[in-house]
Amino acid sequence: MEGKKQGTKAKEKAVPRLNIGEFIGEMKAELAKVTWTSREEMQVYIKVVVISTLLFGFGIYGADLLIQGVLNGLGVLVRLIAG
């Protein structure tokens, strides 16, 4: 008995090679299909991102201060009770 399994080899598909000129030509053709965002839209999106980042940052900062205050208050309370 042979210890090897006989199976069929997967046929490799030949990938066509492009030269650099063909590559750049196809790249330009694909980039021509792209719909670019206008300058005004991009400015609006940037403002939304900056404002929302600031709001979330201040929200997290406020939550951190609240939690820190509660924990410090509990520490003071425990010291008063325990002596």
N, CA, C and O of each residue as an XYZ file, in Angstrom:
332
protein
N       0.833     -1.196      0.000
C       0.000      0.000      0.000
C       0.864      1.242      0.000
O       1.885      1.323      0.684
N       0.439      2.169     -0.759
C       1.160      3.426     -0.800
C       0.624      4.357      0.265
O      -0.583      4.385      0.508
N       1.489      5.116      0.903
C       1.098      6.042      1.952
C       0.672      7.397      1.414
O       0.258      8.268      2.179
N       0.772      7.579      0.106
C       0.417      8.864     -0.488
C      -0.961      8.815     -1.100
O      -1.354      7.815     -1.700
N      -1.681      9.885     -0.945
C      -2.980      9.994     -1.606
C      -2.761     10.580     -2.983
O      -1.997     11.527     -3.166
N      -3.430     10.010     -3.920
C      -3.316     10.558     -5.259
C      -4.499     11.473     -5.504
O      -5.649     11.085     -5.299
N      -4.220     12.659     -5.931
C      -5.271     13.634     -6.202
C      -4.935     14.390     -7.461
O      -3.838     14.269     -8.007
N      -5.882     15.160     -7.909
C      -5.627     15.942     -9.114
C      -5.032     17.272     -8.719
O      -5.417     17.872     -7.715
N      -4.104     17.717     -9.508
C      -3.499     19.019     -9.258
C      -4.443     20.105     -9.739
O      -5.072     19.981    -10.789
N      -4.533     21.171     -8.957
C      -5.355     22.308     -9.381
C      -4.636     23.004    -10.526
O      -3.450     23.321    -10.435
N      -5.356     23.228    -11.575
C      -4.752     23.897    -12.721
C      -4.599     25.375    -12.398
O      -5.535     26.035    -11.946
N      -3.412     25.868    -12.639
C      -3.154     27.280    -12.397
C      -3.591     28.076    -13.608
O      -3.282     27.735    -14.749
N      -4.318     29.145    -13.331
C      -4.747     30.021    -14.419
C      -3.616     30.975    -14.754
O      -2.974     31.534    -13.865
N      -3.388     31.146    -15.999
C      -2.335     32.060    -16.425
C      -2.839     33.495    -16.280
O      -3.893     33.854    -16.805
N      -2.075     34.297    -15.567
C      -2.426     35.690    -15.369
C      -1.697     36.492    -16.443
O      -0.470     36.443    -16.538
N      -2.456     37.229    -17.249
C      -1.775     37.999    -18.293
C      -0.942     39.107    -17.664
O      -1.396     39.793    -16.748
N       0.256     39.276    -18.151
C       1.149     40.315    -17.632
C       0.991     41.565    -18.489
O       0.944     41.494    -19.717
N       0.912     42.691    -17.828
C       0.804     43.967    -18.523
C       2.125     44.708    -18.405
O       2.821     44.617    -17.394
N       2.447     45.424    -19.432
C       3.624     46.267    -19.287
C       3.207     47.557    -18.593
O       2.016     47.800    -18.401
N       4.147     48.358    -18.227
C       3.871     49.549    -17.423
C       2.984     50.549    -18.157
O       2.164     51.222    -17.533
N       3.138     50.653    -19.469
C       2.302     51.580    -20.240
C       0.841     51.170    -20.237
O      -0.048     52.008    -20.093
N       0.594     49.861    -20.398
C      -0.794     49.368    -20.356
C      -1.387     49.563    -18.971
O      -2.554     49.928    -18.830
N      -0.571     49.316    -17.948
C      -1.044     49.477    -16.574
C      -1.471     50.912    -16.312
O      -2.546     51.148    -15.760
N      -0.642     51.872    -16.700
C      -0.962     53.284    -16.466
C      -2.196     53.688    -17.275
O      -3.032     54.449    -16.788
N      -2.312     53.187    -18.494
C      -3.489     53.496    -19.310
C      -4.769     52.978    -18.684
O      -5.780     53.680    -18.661
N      -4.734     51.738    -18.169
C      -5.917     51.173    -17.512
C      -6.213     51.883    -16.198
O      -7.374     52.055    -15.825
N      -5.162     52.293    -15.501
C      -5.361     53.016    -14.254
C      -6.047     54.361    -14.513
O      -6.951     54.747    -13.772
N      -5.627     55.066    -15.547
C      -6.264     56.336    -15.895
C      -7.720     56.126    -16.288
O      -8.579     56.940    -15.949
N      -7.999     55.038    -17.000
C      -9.378     54.752    -17.403
C     -10.259     54.486    -16.182
O     -11.406     54.932    -16.140
N      -9.737     53.769    -15.194
C     -10.507     53.499    -13.982
C     -10.715     54.764    -13.168
O     -11.803     54.982    -12.636
N      -9.687     55.607    -13.062
C      -9.820     56.853    -12.309
C     -10.794     57.815    -12.969
O     -11.396     58.645    -12.288
N     -10.958     57.718    -14.281
C     -11.918     58.572    -14.979
C     -13.356     58.196    -14.613
O     -14.259     59.022    -14.741
N     -13.578     56.954    -14.157
C     -14.920     56.488    -13.784
C     -15.328     56.941    -12.377
O     -16.502     56.868    -12.014
N     -14.360     57.407    -11.593
C     -14.616     57.763    -10.198
C     -15.390     59.073    -10.131
O     -15.097     60.020    -10.861
N     -16.390     59.115     -9.238
C     -17.120     60.351     -8.975
C     -16.469     61.011     -7.763
O     -16.534     60.483     -6.653
N     -15.852     62.151     -7.976
C     -15.131     62.818     -6.913
C     -16.062     63.758     -6.150
O     -16.987     64.339     -6.719
N     -15.799     63.894     -4.862
C     -16.568     64.791     -4.013
C     -16.163     66.234     -4.312
O     -14.985     66.536     -4.508
N     -17.168     67.122     -4.343
C     -16.856     68.528     -4.612
C     -16.168     69.149     -3.393
O     -16.222     68.609     -2.288
N     -15.527     70.282     -3.619
C     -14.806     70.969     -2.551
C     -15.763     71.392     -1.429
O     -15.438     71.276     -0.248
N     -16.952     71.886     -1.820
C     -17.925     72.336     -0.822
C     -18.421     71.166      0.030
O     -18.539     71.292      1.248
N     -18.712     70.027     -0.610
C     -19.151     68.850      0.143
C     -18.063     68.384      1.103
O     -18.345     68.029      2.247
N     -16.833     68.388      0.638
C     -15.723     67.940      1.473
C     -15.555     68.845      2.683
O     -15.265     68.360      3.777
N     -15.731     70.150      2.508
C     -15.626     71.074      3.634
C     -16.718     70.802      4.662
O     -16.466     70.870      5.865
N     -17.928     70.496      4.198
C     -19.023     70.165      5.112
C     -18.699     68.887      5.875
O     -18.900     68.824      7.088
N     -18.198     67.867      5.177
C     -17.860     66.593      5.829
C     -16.759     66.780      6.867
O     -16.799     66.176      7.939
N     -15.784     67.611      6.549
C     -14.693     67.861      7.493
C     -15.225     68.546      8.744
O     -14.832     68.192      9.855
N     -16.116     69.524      8.578
C     -16.711     70.210      9.735
C     -17.501     69.241     10.602
O     -17.419     69.290     11.830
N     -18.267     68.361      9.967
C     -19.052     67.379     10.727
C     -18.131     66.473     11.535
O     -18.398     66.199     12.705
N     -17.062     66.013     10.925
C     -16.130     65.118     11.617
C     -15.445     65.833     12.774
O     -15.340     65.272     13.864
N     -14.984     67.048     12.561
C     -14.284     67.782     13.619
C     -15.224     68.081     14.781
O     -14.857     67.887     15.940
N     -16.435     68.551     14.482
C     -17.388     68.892     15.544
C     -17.813     67.642     16.315
O     -17.868     67.662     17.545
N     -18.111     66.562     15.603
C     -18.532     65.340     16.303
C     -17.383     64.768     17.136
O     -17.617     64.236     18.221
N     -16.147     64.870     16.645
C     -15.001     64.399     17.427
C     -14.856     65.209     18.707
O     -14.616     64.648     19.776
N     -15.001     66.528     18.602
C     -14.918     67.369     19.794
C     -16.043     67.058     20.782
O     -15.808     66.971     21.987
N     -17.257     66.891     20.272
C     -18.390     66.591     21.163
C     -18.207     65.253     21.882
O     -18.444     65.149     23.086
N     -17.787     64.239     21.137
C     -17.549     62.939     21.772
C     -16.404     63.028     22.778
O     -16.467     62.422     23.847
N     -15.367     63.778     22.439
C     -14.242     63.944     23.364
C     -14.658     64.616     24.657
O     -14.294     64.165     25.743
N     -15.431     65.710     24.542
C     -15.906     66.384     25.751
C     -16.884     65.498     26.531
O     -16.910     65.542     27.761
N     -17.678     64.705     25.832
C     -18.589     63.781     26.514
C     -17.833     62.735     27.315
O     -18.195     62.437     28.453
N     -16.794     62.181     26.729
C     -15.981     61.190     27.435
C     -15.252     61.845     28.602
O     -15.148     61.252     29.676
N     -14.746     63.064     28.404
C     -14.076     63.791     29.480
C     -15.047     64.035     30.640
O     -14.686     63.851     31.803
N     -16.279     64.451     30.322
C     -17.279     64.685     31.360
C     -17.629     63.410     32.114
O     -17.754     63.423     33.338
N     -17.788     62.310     31.385
C     -18.084     61.032     32.038
C     -16.925     60.619     32.939
O     -17.141     60.086     34.027
N     -15.705     60.861     32.492
C     -14.523     60.534     33.297
C     -14.501     61.354     34.584
O     -14.221     60.824     35.659
N     -14.797     62.647     34.471
C     -14.834     63.494     35.666
C     -15.922     63.039     36.638
O     -15.720     63.028     37.853
N     -17.071     62.666     36.092
C     -18.179     62.190     36.939
C     -17.791     60.911     37.680
O     -18.006     60.798     38.887
N     -17.229     59.967     36.966
C     -16.825     58.697     37.590
C     -15.736     58.948     38.626
O     -15.763     58.366     39.711
N     -14.774     59.817     38.295
C     -13.695     60.137     39.228
C     -14.253     60.791     40.492
O     -13.817     60.478     41.600
N     -15.209     61.692     40.326
C     -15.824     62.340     41.482
C     -16.575     61.359     42.366
O     -16.481     61.426     43.592
N     -17.321     60.447     41.751
C     -18.064     59.438     42.524
C     -17.094     58.548     43.289
O     -17.305     58.266     44.469
N     -16.040     58.108     42.628
C     -15.078     57.238     43.306
C     -14.345     57.961     44.427
O     -14.112     57.378     45.486
N     -13.978     59.220     44.212
C     -13.337     59.989     45.287
C     -14.304     60.184     46.461
O     -13.907     60.087     47.622
N     -15.562     60.458     46.150
C     -16.570     60.600     47.209
C     -16.745     59.314     47.993
O     -16.878     59.345     49.216
N     -16.746     58.182     47.299
C     -16.845     56.898     48.004
C     -15.613     56.653     48.870
O     -15.716     56.098     49.964
N     -14.450     57.070     48.376
C     -13.227     56.910     49.171
C     -13.278     57.728     50.444
O     -12.884     57.254     51.510
N     -13.767     58.967     50.338
C     -13.906     59.826     51.520
C     -14.902     59.209     52.485
O     -14.667     59.188     53.693
N     -16.016     58.706     51.959
C     -17.037     58.094     52.801
C     -16.501     56.863     53.538
O     -16.779     56.673     54.722
N     -15.744     56.041     52.842
C     -15.178     54.850     53.459
C     -14.186     55.247     54.556
O     -14.160     54.627     55.619
N     -13.361     56.288     54.303
C     -12.414     56.743     55.326
C     -13.135     57.302     56.562
O     -12.673     57.132     57.690
N     -14.263     57.966     56.334
C     -15.023     58.503     57.480
C     -15.619     57.378     58.296
O     -15.631     57.434     59.526
N     -16.116     56.352     57.616
C     -16.754     55.247     58.343
C     -15.695     54.372     59.003
O     -15.819     54.020     60.176
N     -14.661     54.022     58.256
C     -13.649     53.090     58.777
C     -12.667     53.780     59.702
O     -12.005     53.119     60.503
N     -12.563     55.051     59.609
C     -11.696     55.774     60.524
C     -10.368     55.974     59.960
O      -9.507     56.571     60.606
